[in-house]
């Protein structure tokens, strides 16, 4: 059996990336980073090949046309996707790979094509989501767009193997809950 892929999903602002980063650093569970491709500009603290594979819009579209992507989506006017070659490599590794997906279609496609994938849904209440989105200093249009996706993102919760409630001020508890839950699920899949 292939190594399970760990998929972190949830609405924008729920803490998917923060929890994923902490799980990758954890000494309590051994996971490997799966690097997704994007066409968005690199942020100052990000590194190509670590945080994302940063591609231009043209490079991304060429890779789509060549059939290199297992799945891809446009989210907030930016391409995001995962290459089939990278997924195949991750499944052959001894350590489960962790990836963050912000699109329900991508989550469903992974779950259907790779039934041993584990879906972790990160959630928080709507008020906290709004506060977190404000902290990102997005313009009104960007905030409105992200909020409009929340109802669609919530549908992923029904597909989840593990649900983590990430409340403000309780990140350590959320990480511990994710570590323990994933450890049990990975053992059950092995």
N, C-alpha and C positions, 0 to 999 in steps of 0.2 A: 504494500500500500504506500502511496506517496505521502510526503510530509504535508500536514494541513497548512493552509494559508489562513492567517488570522486577519479578518477584515474589520476595521474600526469604522463605524458609520454613525451618523447623527446629524442634526441640524447645524448650520453655521453658528458658531458661538457656544456650542455645547461643551467644548473642551477636547474634541477628538485628537487634535495634534498634540496638545499638552499631555494628555494621558498616554498617547502612543510614545512620545519622547521619553516619558518617565518609565514606561514598561521596557523600552529598549535599554535603559540604563540600570534597570533593576538587577539586584543580585539574587532575587528570589525566583526568577523565571528567566529562562534563556530564550531570547527571540532575536531574529535578524531583521534588519531594515529592508523593506522592499521599496525601491525607488521608482516612483511614478513619473511620467512625462507630463510637462505642461508647456503652454505657450506664453504664460504670463511672465512679466519681468522678474528677475531675481531681486529679492530684498537684500538689504545690506548685510544682514546676519546669516544669509543662506549661502550654501556652497553647491555648485553644480555636481551632480553625481551622488551627493549625500542627501540633501533635502528633496531635490527633484532632478530629473534630467531636463534642463532648460533648452527648449527648442524654439526657433522662430515660428511664426504662424505658417510660413511657407514650408519649412522643414517638417512640421507636424502634418500638414496636408499631404506632402509627398509620401510620408510614412503611411498615412491612411490609404492613399491610392495604391501603394505597394502591398497592402494587406498585412502590414507589420503589427497592427494593434489587435489584441484580443477584444478589448473594449475601449471605447473612448466616448467622451461627451463634451458638450460645450456648457460650461457653468459660469455664470456671471461674465459672459462674453469672452471667455478664455477656454482653450482646449485643455482637457485633462485626459490621460489614457494610460493603459498598461500594455506593454508589448508582450506578445505571445512567447517570444524567446526568453524573456525575463521570467515569466511565469513558469515555464518548463524547467528552467534552471533552479528556481526557488523550490519546486516540488521535489527535485532530486537531492536537495540539501538535507543534511541531518537535523538542522535546527529550523523550526517553523518561522516563516517570514510574516512580518506584520505590515499591513498596508492600510492606508486611510482612503476611503472612497466616499465622496460626497453626493452620489447620485444613485437613486433607487434602481434604475435600470442596470447599472454596473453591478450592484450588490446581487440583484436577481440573476444576472448572467453568470457571475462567479458561483453562486450557490447551485445553479442548474448544471453548469459544466464541471464543477469541482465539488461534488457532494461532501467531501471531507473537509471543506472550508468551514471555519468557525466565524460566525457573525457576532460582533460585540457592538451593541447599540449604546451610545452615550447620550444621556438626556439631562435636561435641567428644566426648571419651570420657565414659562414665557417671560416673566418679569426679569429674571436673571439673564436670559438670552438678550433681551433688549439692552440691558446695562452693558453686557459684554460687547455687543455690536457698537454701542456708543463709544466705548473705550478704544475701539479700532479706528476711530475718527474717519469713518466712511461718510461719503456725502449722502444726502437724503435719498437719492435714486438708488444707490448701492444698498443702503439699509432696507429700503422698501422691497427691493428685489430679493434680498436674502430672507426677509420675513415672509414674502409670498411663497417661498419654497418650503417653509416649515411644515405645512400640512402634508406635502408630498414626502418630506423626509421622515415624518412620523410613521408612515406606512412601513418603513424598514423595521420598526420596532417589532412588528408581528413576525418577522423573519428571523429575529435574533435568537442566538443560543444563550446569550448572556446580556443582561441589561444593567447598566451602571448609571446610577443617579448622581450626577456631579454638581453638588451644591456649592455655592460660594463659601469659601473658608474651610472646605472639607476635602480638598484635593487629595491629601494623604489617605483619607478613608476610601476615596474613589479608586485610587491606585491599588491599595491593598485588596479591595474587593475584586478588582480586575485581575490581579496576580493570582489570588486564590481560585477564582472562578475559572480562569484560563488554564491553570495547572490541572484542575480536575478534568476539564474538557479535553485537553491535549492527551492526558493519560487514557481517557476513554476512547479516543480516536486511534491511539497507537496500537 
